[in-house]
Amino acid sequence: MKCEAAGAWVYSKDRAQNESICGHAAARFPLLTTPRLRWLSSVGSGLSQQEIKKKIDEITDLFMEARELLSDAVASKDTIYFHEDLEDATAAVKETLALYNQLLEQLTEEQRNDVVRAIGLKMEELKAQESMIQEMKK
């Protein structure tokens, strides 16, 4: 095994010992047993790994848009545009959270836990930012 300049590892095996010739602990395991991200695994009646990844990407895009709209609402505080920006941001937050909750309902327990670990904090951040801006409205 050798380390390329870009950080990619090239695996080769010693045929006599059928073991990696590198001393690095992670390299002793063949590529086939390299752990995959569990949330991308399809188990039971949940969604397939491609469907989950696609939905997570869609939710992440909506999250970024909602966060941008929340930022715009904060920037427009004390202007005539604040209420309109706040309405747009609130609608985007609701859409994002609805899609997130809809995804969670479609998943097995293990997939749900993995998705919550992957993007759950983003959703909590979104709720907190919206709540903070709603307080500014008062």
C-alpha positions as CSV (number, residue, x, y, z in Angstrom):
1,M,0.0,0.0,0.0
2,K,1.3,3.5,-0.8
3,C,0.0,6.9,0.0
4,E,-0.6,9.1,-3.0
5,A,0.1,12.9,-2.7
6,A,-3.6,13.6,-2.9
7,G,-4.2,11.4,0.2
8,A,-5.7,8.5,-1.7
9,W,-4.7,5.0,-0.6
10,V,-3.9,2.3,-3.1
11,Y,-4.5,-1.1,-1.6
12,S,-2.4,-4.1,-2.6
13,K,-2.2,-7.5,-1.1
14,D,0.7,-9.8,-0.4
15,R,-0.5,-13.0,-2.0
16,A,1.6,-15.3,0.2
17,Q,0.0,-14.0,3.5
18,N,-3.3,-12.7,2.0
19,E,-2.9,-9.7,4.1
20,S,-2.3,-6.0,3.4
21,I,1.3,-5.1,3.3
22,C,0.8,-1.8,5.0
23,G,1.2,-1.5,8.8
24,H,-1.7,1.0,9.1
25,A,-4.5,-0.7,11.1
26,A,-7.3,0.5,8.8
27,A,-5.5,-0.9,5.8
28,R,-5.5,-4.4,7.2
29,F,-9.2,-4.8,6.4
30,P,-10.1,-5.4,2.8
31,L,-12.1,-2.8,1.0
32,L,-15.2,-5.0,1.0
33,T,-15.5,-4.7,4.8
34,T,-15.0,-1.0,4.9
35,P,-18.0,0.3,6.9
36,R,-20.6,2.1,4.9
37,L,-22.6,5.0,6.4
38,R,-25.4,3.2,8.2
39,W,-28.0,5.7,7.2
40,L,-27.3,4.9,3.5
41,S,-28.1,1.2,4.1
42,S,-31.6,-0.1,3.3
43,V,-33.0,-2.2,6.0
44,G,-36.5,-3.5,6.3
45,S,-39.4,-1.6,4.8
46,G,-37.8,1.8,4.9
47,L,-36.6,3.8,1.9
48,S,-33.7,2.8,-0.3
49,Q,-30.3,4.4,0.3
50,Q,-30.6,6.5,-2.9
51,E,-34.1,7.8,-1.9
52,I,-32.8,8.7,1.6
53,K,-29.8,10.5,0.2
54,K,-32.0,12.4,-2.4
55,K,-34.4,13.5,0.3
56,I,-31.6,14.6,2.7
57,D,-30.1,16.6,-0.2
58,E,-33.5,18.2,-0.9
59,I,-34.0,19.0,2.8
60,T,-30.5,20.4,3.1
61,D,-31.2,22.7,0.1
62,L,-34.4,23.9,1.7
63,F,-32.6,24.4,5.0
64,M,-30.0,26.6,3.3
65,E,-32.7,28.7,1.6
66,A,-34.7,29.0,4.8
67,R,-31.6,30.1,6.7
68,E,-30.9,32.7,4.1
69,L,-34.4,34.0,4.3
70,L,-34.1,34.2,8.1
71,S,-30.9,36.1,7.7
72,D,-32.7,38.5,5.3
73,A,-35.4,39.0,7.9
74,V,-32.9,39.9,10.6
75,A,-31.2,42.3,8.2
76,S,-34.5,44.0,7.4
77,K,-35.5,44.6,11.1
78,D,-36.9,48.0,11.7
79,T,-37.7,48.5,8.0
80,I,-41.0,48.2,6.1
81,Y,-39.8,44.9,4.6
82,F,-39.4,43.1,7.9
83,H,-42.9,41.5,8.1
84,E,-42.8,40.4,4.4
85,D,-39.3,38.9,4.9
86,L,-40.5,37.2,8.1
87,E,-43.5,35.7,6.4
88,D,-41.2,34.3,3.6
89,A,-38.8,32.9,6.2
90,T,-41.5,31.3,8.3
91,A,-43.0,29.6,5.2
92,A,-39.6,28.3,4.2
93,V,-39.0,27.0,7.7
94,K,-42.4,25.3,7.8
95,E,-41.8,23.7,4.4
96,T,-38.3,22.4,5.4
97,L,-39.6,21.0,8.7
98,A,-42.6,19.4,7.1
99,L,-40.4,17.6,4.5
100,Y,-38.0,16.5,7.3
101,N,-40.9,15.1,9.4
102,Q,-42.4,13.4,6.4
103,L,-39.0,11.7,5.7
104,L,-38.7,10.5,9.3
105,E,-42.2,8.9,9.1
106,Q,-41.2,6.8,6.1
107,L,-38.0,5.3,7.7
108,T,-37.3,2.3,9.8
109,E,-36.1,3.0,13.4
110,E,-32.4,2.6,12.5
111,Q,-32.7,4.8,9.4
112,R,-34.6,7.4,11.4
113,N,-31.9,7.5,14.0
114,D,-29.2,7.9,11.4
115,V,-31.0,10.7,9.6
116,V,-31.6,12.5,12.9
117,R,-27.9,12.3,13.6
118,A,-27.1,13.5,10.1
119,I,-29.4,16.5,9.8
120,G,-31.3,16.7,13.1
121,L,-29.2,19.5,14.5
122,K,-29.8,21.6,11.4
123,M,-33.5,21.3,12.0
124,E,-33.2,22.3,15.6
125,E,-31.0,25.3,14.6
126,L,-33.7,26.3,12.1
127,K,-36.4,26.2,14.8
128,A,-34.3,28.2,17.2
129,Q,-33.5,30.9,14.6
130,E,-37.1,31.2,13.6
131,S,-38.1,31.5,17.3
132,M,-35.5,34.2,17.9
133,I,-36.8,36.2,14.9
134,Q,-40.4,35.8,16.0
135,E,-39.4,37.3,19.3
136,M,-37.9,40.3,17.5
137,K,-41.3,40.9,16.0
138,K,-42.8,41.6,19.4
